[in-house]
Structures are given as structure tokens and as C-alpha cells.
Amino acid sequence: MQKKSEMGNHIVFIIGVLCSIWLLYRLVKFIYPYIHRSNLKKYLVTDAYAVITGATDGIGKAIAIALANNGFNIVIHGRNPDKLQAVETEIKASYPECNVICLLHDASKSSQMNLDGIEHLPITVLVNNAGVGPINELAKFSGNQIDEAITLNTAFPSQLTRSLLPHLSKQSLILNVSSYAGLFPPPYLAVYAGTKAYNNAFSISLARELENTEVISLITGSVNTGSNTKPVTFMRPGAATYAKHVLAIVGCGRKSIMPYWPHAIQTFLISLLPEKMIDNAIKKAMQKELSRPS
Ligand SMILES: NC(=O)c1ccc[n+]([C@@H]2O[C@H](COP(=O)([O-])OP(=O)(O)OC[C@H]3O[C@@H](n4cnc5c(N)ncnc54)[C@H](OP(=O)(O)O)[C@@H]3O)[C@@H](O)[C@H]2O)c1
């Protein structure tokens, strides 16, 4: 009898040790990407260029400036010539040695952009960032609005990546800006959430396909930008702070990650709540959002 209970204690002890090792492993796996040293410099070959889509505002503009600050020449894409010019001027003023090239293209109208001026350049970084996320009941969208959002958010980055792949330098980096909405789709964002799930799956698939190219899907939470004008808080960083976190996770070894660690902790804590509670809270929040004057 005593032998049996000793055996039982041993089994409980072994299970306890195994669970602790597993928890420790999960913790280290979670923390590592946020404390490791970025290997962005690996992509800074002579005259290296970075291409950033949707670089006239918000996250794209902030990443373009952060890359210029790290010594890259920059190709900025946008649909508004005045805003493109303004970003070019801003970058040149802070980094006079940086070459800036502008690509003007409305990517909601056509997914294929003319790349004539940039194909010969030593491009080592591509950031697929341009995207929109209109909030509405699905039935209230026009057919064109849906087509345009899908073209901009999914077809455009796919076509651009395909076109640039043969021209990218041997060692290169592709960052695809996805969203929390692609993993946990909120109501009134059905089309946007679908496109962001696409960005994530596209990115992970490509990461598994390409040998010498680092491909990372950036699962983005709330960031203060041109389209998300709610105030900056600890949980909603400004675009420049977010861009710093993005460049810091380069080389982390993950195919898909929330670059801003408070977003990752927030997501983990939310996932512990009962699903019904999450559904109700998110619906209320989105209805409030929907009723905000645009
Ligand atoms: N901010 C957030 O909370 C958040 C959360 C999750 C994911 N994201 C993702 O982050 C990315 C950037 O969003 P953001 O918040 O930085 O938005 P933003 O400030 O509105 O910037 C969007 C950029 O995309 C450009 N763009 C929009 N429509 C375009 C079109 N038809 N053709 C070419 N360029 C176009 C914009 O140009 P204009 O300057 O001419 O408008 C701008 O440069 C998006 O993919 C978005 O889904 C953002």
C-alpha cells in the first residue's frame, strides 16, 4: 500500500517537473523575440534600398523613416502625389545622404504597379503595408468598396511581391503588415478581417517557401495612425514607436509575430476569457466605433 502511494507521489512529481519545463519553454519562446538583437543590419548591403507601400502616412511612413535612420535608401509608395512629395522632403531633410524614390499608384484600382524605375536597384527590404479597414455592416458596403479593399489589401501585395522577388538581393527581408483582426475577426470588419487573415497566411506560406529570404507577418494591434486617430496610450503606441518595435524583431526566427510586446500580452490575457464574454465586449466596442462620426 505504502509502495503504491510512493509510486503515486513519484508520478505526480514527474508530471509537475515536465509541466514546469514546458511552461518555462513557452515563456522563453514568448520572450526571446522581444529581447534578441535585431539583425536588420544584415540587409544593409552597399546602396541597399527598402520598398515600403502605403508610406505616406501612419505605420508605412514611420517604417520608412526608421529604415532611412538605419542607413537604407528608400522607395516610398502612395496614391497622393503631394503626400509622397512631403514624405520625400521630410526624409531628405533628416537624412540628406538617403536616396528617396517615389512610386505613385492607386492600388485599390489595379493590383499591378509599374516597377520600371526600381527593378535594377539593390532592393533588400520590402514592406507590404498599404491597407484600409473600413468599418460597416457587410450589407451596407457597395460592391466596388469590397472589390477595392480586397485589391489593395491582398492582390496588390501578392502581385508586388511576385514582381519584386526576382530582383531582390540574395539575402532579403519581406515584412507583411497583417492585423489582430485577421486572427480574431471582430464584427463589422468582415472584409478587412478576411484580407488580414490572407496577409498572415500568405506571409507564413512564403516564409516556408523561400530559402534566403526572411519573411515575417506583423500581427498589428491598435496603433495611432492616420486611420486610427484614437489617442496614443501604452496599449496604442504612436506609429514611430511601433516602427521601432517592428525593426527590433527582425531576425527573431518567427514567421508571424505581434511586434509590440504589450499587444502580445493583451492578446494572451484576452484569450483566457470565456468566448461569449469576448464576443459581447467586442460587439459593444465595435458598435460604439460604428456610431462615431467619421
Ligand atoms: N493603425 C492600426 O491600428 C492598425 C491595426 C492593425 C493593422 N493595421 C494595418 O497597418 C497598415 C497601415 O495602416 P495605418 O493604420 O498606418 O493606416 P494609414 O495611416 O491610413 O496609412 C495607410 C497608408 O496606405 C495608403 N493607401 C491607402 N489606400 C491606398 C490606395 N488605394 N493606394 C495606395 N496607397 C493607399 C495611404 O495613403 P494616403 O496617405 O493617401 O491615405 C497611407 O499611406 C494597414 O495594412 C492596416 O491594415 C493598422
The ligand as an SDF file (V2000), in Angstrom:
LIG
                    3D

 48 52  0  0  0  0  0  0  0  0999 V2000
   -3.4040   51.5010  -37.1690 N   0  0  0  0  0  0  0  0  0  0  0  0
   -3.8660   50.3870  -36.6630 C   0  0  0  0  0  0  0  0  0  0  0  0
   -4.4220   50.3570  -35.5460 O   0  0  0  0  0  0  0  0  0  0  0  0
   -3.6930   49.1120  -37.4290 C   0  0  0  0  0  0  0  0  0  0  0  0
   -4.0700   47.9170  -36.7930 C   0  0  0  0  0  0  0  0  0  0  0  0
   -3.8980   46.7230  -37.4760 C   0  0  0  0  0  0  0  0  0  0  0  0
   -3.3670   46.7230  -38.7520 C   0  0  0  0  0  0  0  0  0  0  0  0
   -3.0460   47.8910  -39.3600 N   0  0  0  0  0  0  0  0  0  0  0  0
   -2.5130   47.8290  -40.7260 C   0  0  0  0  0  0  0  0  0  0  0  0
   -1.4350   48.7070  -40.8770 O   0  0  0  0  0  0  0  0  0  0  0  0
   -1.3280   49.1110  -42.2410 C   0  0  0  0  0  0  0  0  0  0  0  0
   -1.1550   50.6190  -42.2890 C   0  0  0  0  0  0  0  0  0  0  0  0
   -2.2960   51.2220  -41.7070 O   0  0  0  0  0  0  0  0  0  0  0  0
   -2.2500   52.6300  -40.9610 P   0  0  0  0  0  0  0  0  0  0  0  0
   -3.0470   52.4680  -39.7340 O   0  0  0  0  0  0  0  0  0  0  0  0
   -0.8690   53.1190  -40.9010 O   0  0  0  0  0  0  0  0  0  0  0  0
   -3.1350   53.4920  -41.9670 O   0  0  0  0  0  0  0  0  0  0  0  0
   -2.9310   54.9620  -42.5750 P   0  0  0  0  0  0  0  0  0  0  0  0
   -2.3000   55.8660  -41.5860 O   0  0  0  0  0  0  0  0  0  0  0  0
   -4.2660   55.3350  -43.1250 O   0  0  0  0  0  0  0  0  0  0  0  0
   -1.9080   54.7120  -43.7650 O   0  0  0  0  0  0  0  0  0  0  0  0
   -2.2820   53.8890  -44.8280 C   0  0  0  0  0  0  0  0  0  0  0  0
   -1.3360   54.0840  -45.9770 C   0  0  0  0  0  0  0  0  0  0  0  0
   -1.8090   53.3280  -47.1050 O   0  0  0  0  0  0  0  0  0  0  0  0
   -2.0290   54.2380  -48.1940 C   0  0  0  0  0  0  0  0  0  0  0  0
   -3.1540   53.8530  -49.0240 N   0  0  0  0  0  0  0  0  0  0  0  0
   -4.4510   53.7560  -48.6600 C   0  0  0  0  0  0  0  0  0  0  0  0
   -5.1990   53.4310  -49.7270 N   0  0  0  0  0  0  0  0  0  0  0  0
   -4.3440   53.3480  -50.7860 C   0  0  0  0  0  0  0  0  0  0  0  0
   -4.5270   53.0800  -52.1500 C   0  0  0  0  0  0  0  0  0  0  0  0
   -5.7360   52.8400  -52.6690 N   0  0  0  0  0  0  0  0  0  0  0  0
   -3.4410   53.0520  -52.9600 N   0  0  0  0  0  0  0  0  0  0  0  0
   -2.2050   53.3220  -52.4580 C   0  0  0  0  0  0  0  0  0  0  0  0
   -1.9780   53.6050  -51.1620 N   0  0  0  0  0  0  0  0  0  0  0  0
   -3.0500   53.6170  -50.3430 C   0  0  0  0  0  0  0  0  0  0  0  0
   -2.3300   55.5680  -47.5170 C   0  0  0  0  0  0  0  0  0  0  0  0
   -2.2190   56.6190  -48.4460 O   0  0  0  0  0  0  0  0  0  0  0  0
   -2.9120   58.0600  -48.1390 P   0  0  0  0  0  0  0  0  0  0  0  0
   -1.9140   58.7700  -47.2850 O   0  0  0  0  0  0  0  0  0  0  0  0
   -3.0830   58.6600  -49.4890 O   0  0  0  0  0  0  0  0  0  0  0  0
   -4.2080   57.7870  -47.4290 O   0  0  0  0  0  0  0  0  0  0  0  0
   -1.2790   55.5460  -46.4290 C   0  0  0  0  0  0  0  0  0  0  0  0
   -0.0140   55.8310  -46.9480 O   0  0  0  0  0  0  0  0  0  0  0  0
   -2.5910   48.6150  -42.9450 C   0  0  0  0  0  0  0  0  0  0  0  0
   -2.2770   47.4560  -43.6830 O   0  0  0  0  0  0  0  0  0  0  0  0
   -3.5070   48.2710  -41.7930 C   0  0  0  0  0  0  0  0  0  0  0  0
   -4.3860   47.2250  -42.1210 O   0  0  0  0  0  0  0  0  0  0  0  0
   -3.1870   49.0880  -38.7320 C   0  0  0  0  0  0  0  0  0  0  0  0
  1  2  1  0
  2  3  2  0
  2  4  1  0
  4  5  1  0
  4 48  2  0
  5  6  2  0
  6  7  1  0
  7  8  2  0
  8  9  1  0
  8 48  1  0
  9 10  1  0
  9 46  1  0
 10 11  1  0
 11 12  1  0
 11 44  1  0
 12 13  1  0
 13 14  1  0
 14 15  2  0
 14 16  1  0
 14 17  1  0
 17 18  1  0
 18 19  2  0
 18 20  1  0
 18 21  1  0
 21 22  1  0
 22 23  1  0
 23 24  1  0
 23 42  1  0
 24 25  1  0
 25 26  1  0
 25 36  1  0
 26 27  1  0
 26 35  1  0
 27 28  2  0
 28 29  1  0
 29 30  1  0
 29 35  2  0
 30 31  1  0
 30 32  2  0
 32 33  1  0
 33 34  2  0
 34 35  1  0
 36 37  1  0
 36 42  1  0
 37 38  1  0
 38 39  2  0
 38 40  1  0
 38 41  1  0
 42 43  1  0
 44 45  1  0
 44 46  1  0
 46 47  1  0
M  CHG  2   8   1  16  -1
M  END
$$$$
